[in-house]
Amino acid sequence: MKKIDASYLKKKINQLNKKIHRAERQGNENKIWWRKMKLEKLKEKLVKISA
């Protein structure tokens, strides 16, 4: 099983941000919405691990 630490979560957040920006340029609102939901979950996990 993969070890989930702060650096791993930051990497995933950055990848997701890139996907969100790409979807915004393409005008795909559905993908933007789902990816923002996932982004919030990752940010919450990062805060929980950092605290």
CNS distance restraints for C-alpha pairs under 8 A (distance, minus, plus):
assign (resid   4 and name CA) (resid   8 and name CA) 6.03 0.50 0.50
assign (resid   4 and name CA) (resid   9 and name CA) 6.95 0.50 0.50
assign (resid   5 and name CA) (resid   9 and name CA) 6.38 0.50 0.50
assign (resid   5 and name CA) (resid  49 and name CA) 7.26 0.50 0.50
assign (resid   6 and name CA) (resid  10 and name CA) 6.16 0.50 0.50
assign (resid   6 and name CA) (resid  46 and name CA) 6.06 0.50 0.50
assign (resid   6 and name CA) (resid  49 and name CA) 6.79 0.50 0.50
assign (resid   6 and name CA) (resid  50 and name CA) 7.02 0.50 0.50
assign (resid   7 and name CA) (resid  11 and name CA) 6.24 0.50 0.50
assign (resid   8 and name CA) (resid  12 and name CA) 6.36 0.50 0.50
assign (resid   9 and name CA) (resid  13 and name CA) 6.10 0.50 0.50
assign (resid   9 and name CA) (resid  42 and name CA) 6.68 0.50 0.50
assign (resid   9 and name CA) (resid  43 and name CA) 7.97 0.50 0.50
assign (resid   9 and name CA) (resid  45 and name CA) 7.91 0.50 0.50
assign (resid   9 and name CA) (resid  46 and name CA) 6.31 0.50 0.50
assign (resid  10 and name CA) (resid  14 and name CA) 6.19 0.50 0.50
assign (resid  10 and name CA) (resid  46 and name CA) 7.69 0.50 0.50
assign (resid  11 and name CA) (resid  15 and name CA) 6.29 0.50 0.50
assign (resid  12 and name CA) (resid  16 and name CA) 6.13 0.50 0.50
assign (resid  12 and name CA) (resid  42 and name CA) 7.92 0.50 0.50
assign (resid  13 and name CA) (resid  17 and name CA) 6.14 0.50 0.50
assign (resid  13 and name CA) (resid  39 and name CA) 6.40 0.50 0.50
assign (resid  13 and name CA) (resid  42 and name CA) 6.74 0.50 0.50
assign (resid  13 and name CA) (resid  43 and name CA) 7.50 0.50 0.50
assign (resid  14 and name CA) (resid  18 and name CA) 6.38 0.50 0.50
assign (resid  15 and name CA) (resid  19 and name CA) 6.45 0.50 0.50
assign (resid  16 and name CA) (resid  20 and name CA) 6.16 0.50 0.50
assign (resid  16 and name CA) (resid  35 and name CA) 6.85 0.50 0.50
assign (resid  16 and name CA) (resid  39 and name CA) 6.77 0.50 0.50
assign (resid  17 and name CA) (resid  21 and name CA) 6.24 0.50 0.50
assign (resid  17 and name CA) (resid  39 and name CA) 7.83 0.50 0.50
assign (resid  18 and name CA) (resid  22 and name CA) 6.21 0.50 0.50
assign (resid  19 and name CA) (resid  23 and name CA) 6.16 0.50 0.50
assign (resid  19 and name CA) (resid  35 and name CA) 7.84 0.50 0.50
assign (resid  20 and name CA) (resid  24 and name CA) 6.18 0.50 0.50
assign (resid  20 and name CA) (resid  31 and name CA) 7.58 0.50 0.50
assign (resid  20 and name CA) (resid  32 and name CA) 5.54 0.50 0.50
assign (resid  20 and name CA) (resid  35 and name CA) 6.44 0.50 0.50
assign (resid  20 and name CA) (resid  36 and name CA) 7.38 0.50 0.50
assign (resid  21 and name CA) (resid  25 and name CA) 6.38 0.50 0.50
assign (resid  22 and name CA) (resid  26 and name CA) 6.41 0.50 0.50
assign (resid  23 and name CA) (resid  27 and name CA) 5.97 0.50 0.50
assign (resid  23 and name CA) (resid  28 and name CA) 5.39 0.50 0.50
assign (resid  23 and name CA) (resid  29 and name CA) 7.45 0.50 0.50
assign (resid  23 and name CA) (resid  31 and name CA) 6.57 0.50 0.50
assign (resid  23 and name CA) (resid  32 and name CA) 6.09 0.50 0.50
assign (resid  24 and name CA) (resid  28 and name CA) 6.30 0.50 0.50
assign (resid  24 and name CA) (resid  29 and name CA) 7.24 0.50 0.50
assign (resid  24 and name CA) (resid  32 and name CA) 6.73 0.50 0.50
assign (resid  28 and name CA) (resid  32 and name CA) 6.48 0.50 0.50
assign (resid  29 and name CA) (resid  33 and name CA) 6.16 0.50 0.50
assign (resid  30 and name CA) (resid  34 and name CA) 6.42 0.50 0.50
assign (resid  31 and name CA) (resid  35 and name CA) 6.01 0.50 0.50
assign (resid  32 and name CA) (resid  36 and name CA) 6.07 0.50 0.50
assign (resid  33 and name CA) (resid  37 and name CA) 6.37 0.50 0.50
assign (resid  34 and name CA) (resid  38 and name CA) 6.40 0.50 0.50
assign (resid  35 and name CA) (resid  39 and name CA) 6.01 0.50 0.50
assign (resid  36 and name CA) (resid  40 and name CA) 6.27 0.50 0.50
assign (resid  37 and name CA) (resid  41 and name CA) 6.63 0.50 0.50
assign (resid  38 and name CA) (resid  42 and name CA) 6.33 0.50 0.50
assign (resid  39 and name CA) (resid  43 and name CA) 6.20 0.50 0.50
assign (resid  40 and name CA) (resid  44 and name CA) 6.20 0.50 0.50
assign (resid  41 and name CA) (resid  45 and name CA) 6.32 0.50 0.50
assign (resid  42 and name CA) (resid  46 and name CA) 6.19 0.50 0.50
assign (resid  43 and name CA) (resid  47 and name CA) 6.24 0.50 0.50
assign (resid  44 and name CA) (resid  48 and name CA) 6.19 0.50 0.50
assign (resid  45 and name CA) (resid  49 and name CA) 6.15 0.50 0.50
assign (resid  46 and name CA) (resid  50 and name CA) 6.04 0.50 0.50
assign (resid  47 and name CA) (resid  51 and name CA) 6.08 0.50 0.50
